[in-house]
Every structure is written in structure tokens, then in C-alpha cells.
Amino acid sequence: MRTEPSREGSGAAGTPWLDPGPFLRGVAWLDRGRPVRADPADTMRLPWDTGERAGLPIGVRLEFTARGARAVEIRYRATVPGPTDALRDVAHAFALWDRHGVVREVLTEPAAEAVVCIELPRGSGPFTVYPPEAQSPLVLGVRGIGGAVAPPPAAPRWVVHGDSITEGWWSTRPAHGWPAVAGRALGWDTVNLGYAGAARGELATAEQLARLPADALTLAFGTNCWSRVPFSAPLLYETTRVFLELVRQGHPRTPLLLLSPVLRPDAERTPNRLGATLGALRDAMERAVRDRIAAGDERLSLLPGRDVLGPEHLADGLHPNDSGHLALGLAVVTALRRAGFTGG
């Protein structure tokens, strides 16, 4: 059912709008009040494609508990999605989730400013609202209808860095990308720093990660080092080693999991322009992690990506479909738990 957002809102007259800031989760940085996914004071050192994707609020969501409220209203501003963003967000909807899964979706259109009203089920929650990321919505206010809404307690903050797979490409909803799947299973506050087309071990990104507060970290890059910017195996080994060293300068004891590239059938045994197959690049990354663990980094762990997904999990030979994102998310959860980290 398609439900159009109201330009005025349907709340009771005089019900005040609440500052959305305390309700927002998955926020890395703010740039003049708008959530962004790269340090706005350090964008000049980033590649253009990283900076462009960092402007999208991937993974940013609203979380709240309800006390007597029959609905929640969200005042927002949104833009028209570009052609590539349509892949990321098939339904331009605000999706309400509770502990058991999706409750309902309210389809919307881009608007200079509008209000969406989402009916709540019985109970206090907690609830999560995943906005339509392709519209780059800026949340301006939140309020309960018929009762109060409040931010939930803080959860362990999990920062995830990777490429388009981490950003969630070819998942049919923002809530279906593997970082969202894993974060819900763990009960953590997932901060998604996946940059489609990028994430090639940029050292400026490693320095930004080092400065960003985190209770746990996961790195999942490397696929774009096969084709988009070709690496040799020795170059990726050294890049991975230095990237980890820079992150560790800010997070010397933070649990850190590295997920090496998942299956990409066309690249596994095909040399790139520098003669490296994806299999060789994956081996180089994994060797860099194992060497650092052997040198004494007890809070670093490795999830080899090659066998996590099968061909049936790939939507286009590269990006996971929904079942692939689910499998990948649950594999990451298992790896983190096996490493002994279950909370902040």
C-alpha cells in the first residue's frame, strides 16, 4: 500500500517536535547538522569517489522506545535519487522494525519538506526506522502521537569500513545489507563506512578510522584493488599492513576483524593489469593479518572471505543478493563471537 507523506503532519496540535539527534544511530560525523560518512574537516585528502559516496547517509537510522504512542511522526527533507542509487534502495520507504523483524513500510516521495506518519504496534519497543537512503533524507524532527517516544540506551558502537558490498549494493532494502543484519543480531550500533567503487586501502581513511570512537571495528576492502585501481599482491600486502598500523594508532586494543574479499568468480583466477588474480590479492591481505597477529596483536582476527558466499548468493556475479547479505552478516557475527567479543 502506498502512503503519501503529509506536508503538515498529523500530530495533535501543540505537540512539540523533538530534536532528532539523540534518536539517530549509525552517525559517524556531522557536517552542518547533516550526517556524513567521512570527516568533513579532512575531505581534501580523499579520492573523489570516496567523498561522493560518503555524502550518502548509508546506515543512519532512527531508534526509539514508545510509551503509549500509537504512531511516530518524522519530519524530513529528501532529494531525488540518482540512477545508481536506485540499485541500493528499491523501495523508497520508511521501514519500521522491531525485535522480530519488519513491521511495516510507508512509501514516500522526495520532498523539500514533509512528514511521514508510521503506525506503531502495541508495546514499548525498541523500534528502528530505516529511512530511504537513496533520497538522502535529512531528519528534522521526531514526535510521538498519542504518547511519548524516547531514545533507547546507547549500544556498543561498531564501525564497519568497506566497498559497495559493505555499503549494501543489491540488497533490496537498507535493513538487508550485511552490516545491518549483523548489527541487529549483535545488538550493536552499526556505523556503515562502505564506499561503493572505492575502499582500496586509502591511508587517509585509515587515519580517519583511528580518530573515530569505536567499541569494535571491521574492515572489508580489497575487491576494488583487483580492477578499479589495480594492485599487485606485494602492494596490497604492504597497504594492508600499513592500514592496520594506522588504525591501531588510534585503537590499540579495540577488537578488529578483517574480512578478506568474498567470492568474485570472474576475478578469482584472472590476472589484472599488474598480473594479480583476486585469489592472490586475498592471500596477500590474509597474510598481512596473520603476520600482525603472530607479532602480538591479540585483538585482531581474520575472516577469510573466499568461502563465505557461493555463486547462488551473488546478484550480478559480484554483489550479494539478500540471501548473500544475510549469509555474510551471520558469518561476521560468528567470527566476532568466536574472537570473544560480545559487547562494549
Disulfide bonds with the S-S distance in Angstrom:
none
